[in-house]
Amino acid sequence: MKYLITGASGHLGQKVVTHLRKYVDETEVRVGIHNMKKASLFENTGLEISHLDYFDSSTIDQSFQNVDVLVYIPSITYDLTRRVQEFENVLAGAQRNHIENFIFVSFFADQVNNTFQMSPFYAYVPRRLAGSGLAYAYVRNTIYADPLIPYLPELIERGHVIYPVGDQPLSFISRDDSAEAIARLATEPALRGHGQSYLLSMPQNYNMVELAQLMTEVTGHSISYRPVTVEQFGRIYQNDGGAELASMYEAVQRGLMKETSNDFHRLTGMTPTDMAKFLHDHYGKEKIIY
């Protein structure tokens, strides 16, 4: 078997590779990297390193050759048109190179009335895969908990969580748990190949009062919940994707991003890390990179 992980040098991709190496020989794993300066991440391993540019068909064909299972991790961009074209390039490459097993790493903001700017992409890809002739499955990640860690110093200074979500809860998953589930899906043929969809979440969701209380307990600093408006949030973080994130939080206000499931357990046989443990395990540990 040959497994290809795209976006392997990214935050999630690195973790997927780490977990995949627990279940298969590392010589069976090919890592697709856009910026080859990051190839050093995989030095002194038996992993096969391949240059992969989603907009260069020659690198796609080189990376996809003789691949049995493709794990497609989309690039991080809020350019919807570019993201769709990226996927179309990947799909065409998978078809040209006769890759039968396609695993799409998705996001759960895919409802028809979801206001998140990238929602059309997440709704589009599964429908496109359904008619592609490929055997496929996909995971729908909830919101990554990991960015909360480097955000905590700002929240401590503010004294408040300011997400504009009202009384609606959010569902989370850690990148490490997501990566574990993806690795298990890739290596368990019975769980993939028939259009299966898996929602990856912590056991429960959290409203912002609950989240603020957990942060207070972990940090020892008083943090409460005082939401700003969607428009204010976009302005506060205008240089850090504020408008796009604001569009996501508007979807949260509509109650569209609180879904949970036990699919992580179905894929791994384990229980995902809950928010209290996640914050306790990672707060104050500078070596953790997000």
Buried (B, 14 or more C-beta within 10 A) or exposed (E): EBBBBBBBBBBBBBBBBEBBBEBBEBEBBBBBBBEEEBBEBBEEBEBBBBBBBBEBEEBBEBBBBEBBBBBBBBBEEBEBEBBBEBBBBBBBBBBEBEBBBBBBBBBBBBBEEBBBBBBBBBBBBBEBBEEBEBBBBBBBBBBBBBEBBEEBEEBBEEEBBBBBBEEBBBBBBBBBBBBBBBBBBBBEEEBBBEEBBBBBBBBEBBBBEBBBBBBBEBBEEEBBBEBBEBEBBBEEBEEEBBBBBBBBBBBBBBEBBBBBBEBBEEBBEEEBBBBBEBBEBBBEEEEEEE
